[in-house]
Amino acid sequence: MVSECTLLDIPCGEKARIRSLTGRDSERSRLCALGFTPGTEVEVSRCGGGRRVRIRNTCVMLDAGIAGTILCDHGQQEDSPAREGGCGGRHRYRHGHS
């Protein structure tokens, strides 16, 4: 059974699949540039105030506020991941600029 939650709700050592990103446009754009896109699998490797997650063979540290804007499917994964509410195809972030 798959349940929807935020990245903050995923226990350490477990995996989830990104469903969508919420928050401000600038935050969503930055997360997308880092690889946090709908359908992507993440693994939480450190818990506490924020989260360290492994995504696409990279570890990324996120503070609790940002981790709380990432909605995930947690549990037994379905064959076709959700792809709604993500980056919207428009990336405002460009390498070297915030």
SULJO-V179343 format. One record per pair of residues at least 12 apart in sequence whose C-alpha atoms are under 8 Angstrom apart, sorted by the first residue. I is the first residue (numbers start at 1). J is the second residue. D is the distance in Angstrom with one decimal. If there is no record, write none. Layout:
i->{I | I}
j->{J | J}
d->{D | D}
//
This chain:
i->{1 | 1 | 1 | 2 | 2 | 2 | 2 | 2 | 2 | 3 | 3 | 3 | 4 | 4 | 4 | 4 | 5 | 5 | 5 | 5 | 6 | 6 | 6 | 6 | 6 | 6 | 7 | 7 | 7 | 7 | 7 | 7 | 8 | 8 | 8 | 8 | 8 | 10 | 10 | 11 | 11 | 12 | 12 | 12 | 12 | 12 | 13 | 13 | 13 | 13 | 14 | 14 | 14 | 15 | 15 | 15 | 15 | 15 | 16 | 16 | 16 | 16 | 16 | 16 | 16 | 17 | 17 | 17 | 17 | 17 | 17 | 17 | 17 | 17 | 17 | 18 | 18 | 18 | 18 | 18 | 18 | 18 | 18 | 18 | 18 | 18 | 19 | 19 | 19 | 19 | 19 | 19 | 19 | 19 | 19 | 19 | 19 | 19 | 20 | 20 | 20 | 20 | 20 | 20 | 20 | 20 | 20 | 21 | 21 | 21 | 21 | 21 | 21 | 21 | 21 | 22 | 22 | 22 | 22 | 23 | 26 | 26 | 27 | 28 | 28 | 29 | 29 | 29 | 29 | 29 | 30 | 32 | 32 | 32 | 33 | 33 | 35 | 35 | 36 | 37 | 37 | 38 | 38 | 38 | 38 | 38 | 38 | 39 | 39 | 39 | 40 | 41 | 41 | 42 | 42 | 42 | 43 | 49 | 49 | 50 | 50 | 50 | 50 | 50 | 51 | 51 | 51}
j->{75 | 76 | 77 | 73 | 74 | 75 | 76 | 77 | 78 | 73 | 74 | 75 | 71 | 72 | 73 | 74 | 71 | 72 | 73 | 74 | 67 | 68 | 69 | 70 | 71 | 72 | 67 | 68 | 69 | 70 | 71 | 72 | 50 | 51 | 64 | 67 | 68 | 44 | 74 | 44 | 47 | 43 | 44 | 45 | 46 | 47 | 43 | 44 | 45 | 46 | 43 | 44 | 45 | 41 | 42 | 43 | 44 | 74 | 41 | 42 | 43 | 72 | 73 | 74 | 75 | 38 | 39 | 40 | 41 | 42 | 72 | 73 | 74 | 77 | 81 | 36 | 37 | 38 | 39 | 40 | 41 | 42 | 70 | 71 | 72 | 73 | 38 | 39 | 70 | 71 | 72 | 73 | 81 | 82 | 83 | 84 | 85 | 86 | 37 | 38 | 70 | 71 | 72 | 83 | 84 | 85 | 86 | 37 | 38 | 69 | 70 | 71 | 85 | 86 | 87 | 69 | 70 | 71 | 85 | 69 | 92 | 93 | 66 | 86 | 87 | 87 | 90 | 91 | 92 | 93 | 93 | 86 | 87 | 91 | 91 | 93 | 55 | 56 | 55 | 86 | 87 | 81 | 82 | 83 | 84 | 85 | 86 | 81 | 82 | 83 | 55 | 55 | 56 | 54 | 55 | 56 | 55 | 63 | 64 | 62 | 63 | 64 | 65 | 67 | 63 | 64 | 67}
d->{5.9 | 5.5 | 7.9 | 5.9 | 5.5 | 4.7 | 5.6 | 6.5 | 7.9 | 5.5 | 5.3 | 6.4 | 6.8 | 5.6 | 4.6 | 6.3 | 5.6 | 5.4 | 6.5 | 7.1 | 7.1 | 5.4 | 6.8 | 5.5 | 4.4 | 5.5 | 5.4 | 6.0 | 7.7 | 5.7 | 6.3 | 6.3 | 7.8 | 7.2 | 6.9 | 5.8 | 5.7 | 6.9 | 7.3 | 7.0 | 7.6 | 8.0 | 5.1 | 5.4 | 5.8 | 6.0 | 6.5 | 5.5 | 5.2 | 7.7 | 5.7 | 5.9 | 7.7 | 6.8 | 5.6 | 4.2 | 6.4 | 7.1 | 5.7 | 5.5 | 6.5 | 6.1 | 5.7 | 4.7 | 7.0 | 7.5 | 5.7 | 5.5 | 4.3 | 6.1 | 5.4 | 5.2 | 6.7 | 7.7 | 7.4 | 7.3 | 6.6 | 4.9 | 5.3 | 5.5 | 6.3 | 7.3 | 7.0 | 6.1 | 4.3 | 6.3 | 5.0 | 6.2 | 7.7 | 5.4 | 4.8 | 6.1 | 7.5 | 5.6 | 6.5 | 7.0 | 7.6 | 7.7 | 7.4 | 5.4 | 6.3 | 5.2 | 7.0 | 7.3 | 6.2 | 4.9 | 4.8 | 7.9 | 7.8 | 5.9 | 4.8 | 6.0 | 6.3 | 5.3 | 7.5 | 4.9 | 6.3 | 7.5 | 7.8 | 5.7 | 7.4 | 7.6 | 7.7 | 7.7 | 6.5 | 6.5 | 7.7 | 5.4 | 6.0 | 5.9 | 5.9 | 8.0 | 6.1 | 7.5 | 7.3 | 6.9 | 7.2 | 7.2 | 7.6 | 6.1 | 6.8 | 7.6 | 6.5 | 5.0 | 6.9 | 7.7 | 5.7 | 4.9 | 5.9 | 6.0 | 7.7 | 6.7 | 7.8 | 5.6 | 4.9 | 7.8 | 6.8 | 6.8 | 5.9 | 5.6 | 4.2 | 4.3 | 7.9 | 7.1 | 6.4 | 6.8 | 6.9}
//
